[in-house]
Amino acid sequence: MMTLNEKDYNRLIAAIKQLRMSAVGNSNIKSLAENLKDAQVIPSDKTPEDLITMNSKVLLKRMDNNQDMEVSVVYHDDADIKSKKVSVFAPMGIALLGKREQQVINCNLPNGNISYMVSKLLYQPEAAGDLNL
């Protein structure tokens, strides 16, 4: 089950509605919407410091080759793969949201199913006091 704070949950529900109406939709939107249905929603001011939230930056370790990679989980309009900003509507973004350090995620990517371990949460807006992102 995914854990989200109220602010992220409400913004994601609004983003899903907007994307569905703009015909940008795809199976990833449906997948995230399904995850949100069963999400545990917590008060934003009670967000654990080790929880991956929107705009969090994480260090991942690819399980098959131990390669490290940093990514940020961002909203659709802010996604930029060159800047390592992964959309929450992409398979990796969906898999990361609500996870914690040392958890393993599985991503169904174009080059196959790849597993990553969340090695470290490098930045979380709530923990840093950046509540307006």
Rosetta blueprint (number, residue, H / E / L):
1 M L
2 M L
3 T E
4 L E
5 N E
6 E H
7 K H
8 D H
9 Y H
10 N H
11 R H
12 L H
13 I H
14 A H
15 A H
16 I H
17 K H
18 Q H
19 L H
20 R H
21 M H
22 S L
23 A L
24 V L
25 G L
26 N L
27 S H
28 N H
29 I H
30 K H
31 S H
32 L H
33 A H
34 E H
35 N H
36 L H
37 K H
38 D L
39 A L
40 Q E
41 V E
42 I E
43 P L
44 S H
45 D H
46 K H
47 T L
48 P L
49 E L
50 D L
51 L E
52 I L
53 T L
54 M L
55 N L
56 S L
57 K E
58 V E
59 L E
60 L E
61 K E
62 R E
63 M L
64 D L
65 N L
66 N L
67 Q L
68 D E
69 M E
70 E E
71 V E
72 S E
73 V E
74 V E
75 Y L
76 H H
77 D H
78 D H
79 A L
80 D E
81 I H
82 K H
83 S H
84 K L
85 K E
86 V E
87 S E
88 V L
89 F L
90 A L
91 P H
92 M H
93 G H
94 I H
95 A H
96 L H
97 L L
98 G L
99 K L
100 R E
101 E L
102 Q L
103 Q L
104 V E
105 I E
106 N E
107 C E
108 N E
109 L E
110 P L
111 N L
112 G E
113 N E
114 I E
115 S E
116 Y E
117 M E
118 V E
119 S E
120 K E
121 L E
122 L E
123 Y E
124 Q L
125 P H
126 E H
127 A H
128 A H
129 G L
130 D L
131 L L
132 N L
133 L L
